[in-house]
Amino acid sequence: MFTLDQARSFVAVAEELHFGRAAERLNMTQPPLSRQIQKLERSVGVELLDRDNRRVALTAAGHAFLIDAKRLVVAAERAPDNARRIAAGQLGEIRIGFTAASGFSLLGPLLAEISERMPKVHLDLSELVTQEQVNALLDGDLDMGLARPPFDEKLFESALLFSEGLFVAVPSGHRLATLPRDILFADLRDEALIMHSPIKARYFYDLVVRRVEVEHKNVRHTVSQILTMVALVAAGRGIAFVPESAKLLGVDGVRYLRLAEITDDPVELHAIWSRESRNPALGGLVDIIKGGLHH
């Protein structure tokens, strides 16, 4: 196996194409440099340089080896600094899971803030429903989730990112869109409903059935994604209960109406992360979350 010193010596000779200049660049004399190259060629098993009294040139194998040797030398030079940066949380990778609905309003500002304050940290994003995020966090496959409650507070630390209202999405020409007031539950009694899946969209399903007097016989479609819901509303298939941020989807042909009997902002999104996490970069992300996003 060749050594890092041999790779460094080869890069110098390959770039200078002159043993004297390469030796000077490496602060060594020419004979030990020649021996390093000879040992390297024996280790690799092929000639890397054509050399005579007048010139030095790379062989075809030498050209190929130079590419990898440069990478190796650069990586070796960066490694100590990278290790220090990673330990300080300034370098590395953060893996973030998010629900589709959280991407409407929060994901963009969050990523912009991370890029500004942690520019050397690579972000890996995964769109997952809350339960998938919880499993990935426990398995160590995610560092942070942007998820809906409930979750086990003994296993996870969390921070409320924001809460928002629950609205009714109706087709633009719908009779409810012409009412000169907020919508009442009684107004919805005979309406065809597009409802959240009690399995794949459990958070929204539970939220709606706890807060709204839903007539289950009126449910025409059951889906798991807010975008799908809004698209079905636009197509005239029924009305749907959606978070206020669904307005940001920009789907034509849909109006978003306030429910008079819901006076708070019941739709919550939390950042959650494992109490057992060992990723140093996570601390910087938590600081951003707890400090509040500037959006």
N, C-alpha and C positions, 0 to 999 in steps of 0.2 A: 504494500500500500504506500502511495506517495504521501509526502508531508505537505503541510501548509507552506512552509518555507520554500519547498521545491516548486509549488504552484506559483508562489509570488515571484520567484526567480524566473520561471518560464514566462510569465506575463511581461516582466521587464524586458527580457531579451526579445520576445515576440513583438513588442511595441517599438523597441529601439532598433531591432535588426542589426545589433552591434554589441558584442560582448563587453567591450571597453566602456561604452556609454551606460549599458545596463548595470555593470559592476559599480560604476560611479554613482548611479541613481540609488543603488541599494547599499551604498557605503561599505563596500567590500572589495576585495581584489579579484582579479579575473580568474585565477586558477580554481579557487573554491566554487565560484559561480559555474564554471565549466563542469566541475564534478557534480554539482547539484543537478544540472541538466542531464548529465549522463545517467545518474541514479534514477531520475524521473523517467527517462526513456526506457530504462530496464524495467522499472516498475509497471509502466503502462504497456510495454511489450511492442512498441512501434517507434520508428523515428519520427520526431516531431519537427526537427529542424534539418534543413540542408545547409551544410557549412563547408567552406573551403577557405583558403588564405585571403580571398578578396571579398567574400560576401556571406551573409547569413539570410536564409529564406525559410519560410514556413512550408512544410509539406501539407498535403491535403488533410492528413490526420491532425497535423499541428493547428491548422485553421479551425477545425472542429473542436479540438481540445481547448483552444484559447477561449472560446465562448464560455465553456463551463468553468474553466480556471478563473476567469474574471469574476464570474458570479460567486464562486467560492471565496475568493479573496475579499470581495466587497462585503459578502455576508459575514465573514470573520471579523472584518474591521467594524462592522455595525453592531455585532452581537453584544459586546459589553454595554454599549450605550443603550441598545434596545432593552436589555435586561433591566437596566436602571430605570428606563422610562416606563416599562411595564410594571415594575414594582411600585412606581409612583402613580400608576393609573393613567399615564399620559399616552400610552401606546397599547395596542392590543385590539381586541374585538369585543363588541357588545352585541348579543343576540336578543332581539326584541320581538315579542309576539304581540299581535294586535287583532282586535275584532274588526270585521269589515266596517261596522258603523263608526268605530273610533277614528277610522281613516278620513272620514268626511271633514272633520274640523280640527282635530288635535295633532294628527301624525305629522303634517307638514311643518307647523311651527316647532314641534318637538325636535324633528330632525335638523331643522335650521339652527336651533340653539345648540344641539350637540355638535354639529359641524363647526360652529363658531368657537365654542369653548373647548372642544376636544378634537381638534382637526386631525390628529394622528391616529384616532381610534376608528377602526373599520366597523361599519354597522351592517348587521345581517338581519333581515326582516322576514317574518313568517306570519301570514294571515291564518289565524286559528281561532276557533270558538273558545270560550272561557275554559271549559273542561279540558280541552286539548292543551291550552296554555299551562294549566295547573299541572297536568301530567308531565309536560316538557320541562317545567321548572323543577319538579321533583326528581326527574331523571338527569338533570344537569344539562339539558339540551337548549335551554333558554336562560338568559340572565334576568330579564324583566318582562312582565306581561302588562298589557293595557287591557284590562278585563272588567267584567261585570261581577258584582257580588252575587251570592255569598262565597267566601273562601275561608279556609281554616287559618285563623289568626295566630295559632300556635306554630304553624309551619311558615307563614309568610308575614313579612312586614309589608305595609301598604301606605299609600297616600291618595287621598281623594283628588283627582285631577279636575273634574268639573261635574256639575249636575245641570240638567236641562229639562225643559218641559216635555210633556207627552201631548202630541197633537193628533188630530184626525186628518188624514189625507183623503181628499175626494176628487173626482174628476172635475175639471174646470167648469163645465156647464151644469153641474149637479145642483139640485134644489137647495141643499144645505149651504152651498157657496153663496146663495142670494139672501140668506137670512141676515137681518141687520143687528145681530147679536152673537155672542159666543154660543157654542153648541151645548145642548143639554143631553144627558144620557137618553132621555125619553125620545129625542129626535132620531135616535139611531135604531129604534126598536125593530123596524121592518127592513133595515138595510142589509144588502148582501155584504158579507164580511170577508176580507182577506186576513187570515189569522196567522200568528206566529206558531211555529212548530213547538209542541210541548217538550220535545226531546232535544232538537238541535238549536232551538232558540228559547231555551227554558227561562232565562232571565226575563225577557220581554213578555213571554207567555204568562208567567206568574205575576208580573207587574200589572199587566192589563186585567187579568181576571180578578186580582185583588182590588183594583181601583174602579173598574168599569163593569156595569151590569151587562155582560155579554150574553146575547141569545145564541147559543151554540147551534141551534137549528138553522141559523142564517149563515153559517160559515160555508163559503163556497170553495175557497182555496186555503191550503195550509202550506206555508213556505218558511225558510230559515233565514233568508237575507233581506235586509231592508230595501236594497236596490231592486230586487225582484218584486217585492211588495209594491213599491212605488210605480214600477213599470206596469204591473197588473192594474193598478188604480188608473193610470193614464189610458189603459186600454178599455176602461169602462167595466172591469170585472167585479168591482165592489169598492168598499172603502176600507181603510186600514189605520191602525194606531201606530204612530211612528215617533221617534225622537225629533225634537225641533231641528236638529242639525241635518235631517234629511232634506231640508230646503236647499242645502248646499249642493245636492246632487244635480240640480238644474234640469230635472226631467220636465219637458213641456207637457201641458195639459193637466196639471195637478195643482190644487189649492190646498193650503195647510191651515186648518181651523183650530182655534183654541177651545178647550173643553171648560165650560164654566165651573163644573164641580171639582176640577183639579186645579187648586190654587198654588201648589208648591211646584218644585222642579224634581220630580221623583226619579228621573233616569240618571243613574250614576255611572261614572267611569273611574276606575281606580288603577293606579300603578301598583303592581305587586311583585315582590322578589323574595327569594328564599333566604331565610335567616342563616342558612348554612353556606351561602355563596362565598367562594374564594377568589372571585375575579376582582382584581384591584381597580379596574376601570369602572366597575359598578358604582363605587363611591362617588365618582364625579357625576354620573348620571343621576344618582339619588339627590345630590346637591342641587342639580338643575331642577329636578321635579319638585323638591321641597321649597326651592326659592321662588317657584312660580314662573310660568312661561311668559315671555314678553310678546304677546300677540293680541 
